Amino acid sequence: MEKRKIVDIMREVIDPEIGIDVVTLGLIYDLKVENEKVEITMTLTFPGCPLGTMIVNELRQNVEEIAGEGNVKVNLVFEPAWDQTMISEENYLKLINDEK
């Protein structure tokens, strides 16, 4: 299983409050693929994110579409803490311009 395919499908998961995908936001800290098993380490924009469970579940379900049900483990961590510098430059500029 190619990591690129997994990353592409993870890009379909959008943080609904910000409108940017979890990969571009920098929420994905690590991706390991071994045989058919996929392990993703990720964070949220802040620990009390009310949509966190929905985002994690959508990510798992999307990746299971190509890895198979039960083959995806998502580790949710809060260290290092996420901040806006983790966003790609292009989307960072979009985000700060949308706030005005």
Phi and psi restraints in degrees (value plus and minus 20) as a CYANA .aco file:
   2 GLU   PHI    -103.7   -63.7
   2 GLU   PSI     114.5   154.5
   3 LYS   PHI     -80.8   -40.8
   3 LYS   PSI     -55.7   -15.7
   4 ARG   PHI     -78.6   -38.6
   4 ARG   PSI     -61.5   -21.5
   5 LYS   PHI     -84.1   -44.1
   5 LYS   PSI     -58.3   -18.3
   6 ILE   PHI     -86.7   -46.7
   6 ILE   PSI     -64.9   -24.9
   7 VAL   PHI     -81.4   -41.4
   7 VAL   PSI     -62.4   -22.4
   8 ASP   PHI     -79.2   -39.2
   8 ASP   PSI     -62.9   -22.9
   9 ILE   PHI     -94.0   -54.0
   9 ILE   PSI     -49.2    -9.2
  10 MET   PHI     -88.0   -48.0
  10 MET   PSI     -49.9    -9.9
  11 ARG   PHI     -86.0   -46.0
  11 ARG   PSI     -34.8     5.2
  12 GLU   PHI     -98.6   -58.6
  12 GLU   PSI     -31.5     8.5
  13 VAL   PHI    -109.5   -69.5
  13 VAL   PSI      94.2   134.2
  14 ILE   PHI    -125.0   -85.0
  14 ILE   PSI     113.5   153.5
  15 ASP   PHI     -92.2   -52.2
  15 ASP   PSI      91.7   131.7
  16 PRO   PHI     -84.9   -44.9
  16 PRO   PSI     -44.5    -4.5
  17 GLU   PHI     -98.7   -58.7
  17 GLU   PSI     -47.9    -7.9
  18 ILE   PHI    -126.8   -86.8
  18 ILE   PSI     -49.7    -9.7
  19 GLY   PHI      62.4   102.4
  19 GLY   PSI       1.0    41.0
  20 ILE   PHI    -145.8  -105.8
  20 ILE   PSI     126.1   166.1
  21 ASP   PHI     -89.3   -49.3
  21 ASP   PSI     137.0   177.0
  22 VAL   PHI     -85.5   -45.5
  22 VAL   PSI     -47.7    -7.7
  23 VAL   PHI     -92.5   -52.5
  23 VAL   PSI     -71.1   -31.1
  24 THR   PHI     -82.8   -42.8
  24 THR   PSI     -55.4   -15.4
  25 LEU   PHI     -85.2   -45.2
  25 LEU   PSI     -40.1    -0.1
  26 GLY   PHI      65.7   105.7
  26 GLY   PSI       0.9    40.9
  27 LEU   PHI     -99.9   -59.9
  27 LEU   PSI     -37.2     2.8
  28 ILE   PHI    -111.6   -71.6
  28 ILE   PSI      95.2   135.2
  29 TYR   PHI    -112.7   -72.7
  29 TYR   PSI     -51.7   -11.7
  30 ASP   PHI    -176.4  -136.4
  30 ASP   PSI     128.5   168.5
  31 LEU   PHI    -158.6  -118.6
  31 LEU   PSI      99.8   139.8
  32 LYS   PHI    -139.9   -99.9
  32 LYS   PSI     115.0   155.0
  33 VAL   PHI    -147.1  -107.1
  33 VAL   PSI     101.9   141.9
  34 GLU   PHI    -156.9  -116.9
  34 GLU   PSI      93.1   133.1
  35 ASN   PHI      37.3    77.3
  35 ASN   PSI    -141.5  -101.5
  36 GLU   PHI    -117.4   -77.4
  36 GLU   PSI     -19.5    20.5
  37 LYS   PHI    -111.7   -71.7
  37 LYS   PSI     116.1   156.1
  38 VAL   PHI    -143.7  -103.7
  38 VAL   PSI     111.0   151.0
  39 GLU   PHI    -144.1  -104.1
  39 GLU   PSI     104.4   144.4
  40 ILE   PHI    -137.9   -97.9
  40 ILE   PSI     109.9   149.9
  41 THR   PHI    -129.4   -89.4
  41 THR   PSI     105.5   145.5
  42 MET   PHI    -162.5  -122.5
  42 MET   PSI     151.3   191.3
  43 THR   PHI    -153.2  -113.2
  43 THR   PSI    -197.8  -157.8
  44 LEU   PHI    -141.5  -101.5
  44 LEU   PSI     147.5   187.5
  45 THR   PHI     -83.9   -43.9
  45 THR   PSI     -48.2    -8.2
  46 PHE   PHI    -177.9  -137.9
  46 PHE   PSI     130.9   170.9
  47 PRO   PHI     -76.2   -36.2
  47 PRO   PSI     -53.7   -13.7
  48 GLY   PHI    -111.9   -71.9
  48 GLY   PSI      -1.2    38.8
  49 CYS   PHI     -72.6   -32.6
  49 CYS   PSI      98.1   138.1
  50 PRO   PHI     -86.5   -46.5
  50 PRO   PSI     -39.2     0.8
  51 LEU   PHI    -123.3   -83.3
  51 LEU   PSI     -11.2    28.8
  52 GLY   PHI     -75.7   -35.7
  52 GLY   PSI     -68.0   -28.0
  53 THR   PHI     -81.5   -41.5
  53 THR   PSI     -61.0   -21.0
  54 MET   PHI     -83.9   -43.9
  54 MET   PSI     -63.2   -23.2
  55 ILE   PHI     -84.0   -44.0
  55 ILE   PSI     -66.7   -26.7
  56 VAL   PHI     -82.0   -42.0
  56 VAL   PSI     -64.6   -24.6
  57 ASN   PHI     -85.4   -45.4
  57 ASN   PSI     -61.3   -21.3
  58 GLU   PHI     -84.1   -44.1
  58 GLU   PSI     -61.5   -21.5
  59 LEU   PHI     -80.3   -40.3
  59 LEU   PSI     -68.7   -28.7
  60 ARG   PHI     -79.6   -39.6
  60 ARG   PSI     -67.7   -27.7
  61 GLN   PHI     -82.1   -42.1
  61 GLN   PSI     -62.4   -22.4
  62 ASN   PHI     -82.2   -42.2
  62 ASN   PSI     -66.0   -26.0
  63 VAL   PHI     -89.6   -49.6
  63 VAL   PSI     -53.3   -13.3
  64 GLU   PHI     -83.8   -43.8
  64 GLU   PSI     -42.1    -2.1
  65 GLU   PHI     -80.2   -40.2
  65 GLU   PSI     -51.5   -11.5
  66 ILE   PHI    -127.8   -87.8
  66 ILE   PSI     -42.9    -2.9
  67 ALA   PHI    -115.7   -75.7
  67 ALA   PSI     -38.6     1.4
  68 GLY   PHI      79.0   119.0
  68 GLY   PSI     124.6   164.6
  69 GLU   PHI     -80.5   -40.5
  69 GLU   PSI     114.0   154.0
  70 GLY   PHI      64.3   104.3
  70 GLY   PSI     -20.7    19.3
  71 ASN   PHI    -119.9   -79.9
  71 ASN   PSI     -11.8    28.2
  72 VAL   PHI    -142.8  -102.8
  72 VAL   PSI     106.7   146.7
  73 LYS   PHI    -137.0   -97.0
  73 LYS   PSI     108.9   148.9
  74 VAL   PHI    -133.6   -93.6
  74 VAL   PSI      99.2   139.2
  75 ASN   PHI    -118.7   -78.7
  75 ASN   PSI      99.6   139.6
  76 LEU   PHI    -117.5   -77.5
  76 LEU   PSI     100.5   140.5
  77 VAL   PHI    -147.0  -107.0
  77 VAL   PSI     141.1   181.1
  78 PHE   PHI    -146.8  -106.8
  78 PHE   PSI      -6.2    33.8
  79 GLU   PHI    -153.2  -113.2
  79 GLU   PSI     105.7   145.7
  80 PRO   PHI     -91.2   -51.2
  80 PRO   PSI     130.9   170.9
  81 ALA   PHI     -87.3   -47.3
  81 ALA   PSI     120.1   160.1
  82 TRP   PHI     -91.3   -51.3
  82 TRP   PSI     124.2   164.2
  83 ASP   PHI    -166.4  -126.4
  83 ASP   PSI     150.2   190.2
  84 GLN   PHI     -83.8   -43.8
  84 GLN   PSI     -37.9     2.1
  85 THR   PHI     -89.6   -49.6
  85 THR   PSI     -32.4     7.6
  86 MET   PHI    -103.1   -63.1
  86 MET   PSI     -29.6    10.4
  87 ILE   PHI    -100.4   -60.4
  87 ILE   PSI     125.3   165.3
  88 SER   PHI     -80.9   -40.9
  88 SER   PSI     131.2   171.2
  89 GLU   PHI     -74.4   -34.4
  89 GLU   PSI     -65.8   -25.8
  90 GLU   PHI     -79.9   -39.9
  90 GLU   PSI     -68.4   -28.4
  91 ASN   PHI     -96.0   -56.0
  91 ASN   PSI     -46.9    -6.9
  92 TYR   PHI     -81.2   -41.2
  92 TYR   PSI     -66.3   -26.3
  93 LEU   PHI     -83.1   -43.1
  93 LEU   PSI     -60.1   -20.1
  94 LYS   PHI     -81.5   -41.5
  94 LYS   PSI     -64.7   -24.7
  95 LEU   PHI     -82.8   -42.8
  95 LEU   PSI     -68.8   -28.8
  96 ILE   PHI     -89.9   -49.9
  96 ILE   PSI     -49.3    -9.3
  97 ASN   PHI     -93.3   -53.3
  97 ASN   PSI     -51.9   -11.9
  98 ASP   PHI     -90.7   -50.7
  98 ASP   PSI     -40.7    -0.7
  99 GLU   PHI     -97.6   -57.6
  99 GLU   PSI     -36.7     3.3
